[in-house]
Amino acid sequence: MKKSLKMRLPLKNLSITLSTVIVIMLTAMSIHAGDIQDGFLGIKWGTNIAELKGFSRLYSKSHVNFYVKPNEVHTIDNIMIPHVVYGFYSEKFFAVYISIEKMEVFSEIKRYMKSRYGVPKKTSFTTKSDQRIDQWKYKDVKIKLKLNEKDGKMKLAFYYTPLAGEVNEAQQEEYHESSIHFLPIEKGRTPTAIPLLRF
């Protein structure tokens, strides 16, 4: 069953720009979102994968397994955010990776992150990969927003530090980025659109 979110916006001008819509949705998320310290998309950090349903394993590396919910596509309003990958260390939920495909979405997420979590705690640029990384720390959660200026790839990642501290984070990210090419959707199934990504 497809879930949808309908909002009546009190706007006189019906020609709303994409940026305006995203700003409105991100503002709504900040009001209604649960605390990221508690978990992500209703899943508590540290939850064992055996307790969760609807996940499909993409690949493994050492004690880290990466999963997707193949029949679930997230949206920010009508903008599809299909690439959400969940990381589990020793079967416990510790990370989320979100691929971003549009620069407009990346820009609005960055603005939202600054308004919600302040100026990035750390910003770095690696000349080897032409990658810029903005980092925030909120309680036990580290947040990274990445932009690769060479190939245009963009990603938002969340790490629950009590578990992520036991994982070589940089190595796992590199493996994750080089391994994921597509997210499977079961044959004959239409993905369920979940209205909001909450963070």
ABEGO torsion letter per residue (X at the ends): XBBBBBBBBBBABABBBAAAAAAAAAAAAAAABBBAAAEBGGBBBGBBAAABBGBBBABBBEABBBBBBAABBBBBEABBBABBBBBBBGGBBABBBBBBABAAAAAAAAAAAAAAAEBBABBBBBAAAGBBBBBBBBEABBBBBBBBAAAGBBBBBBBBAAAAAABBAAAAAAAAAAABABBBBBBGBBBBBBABBBX
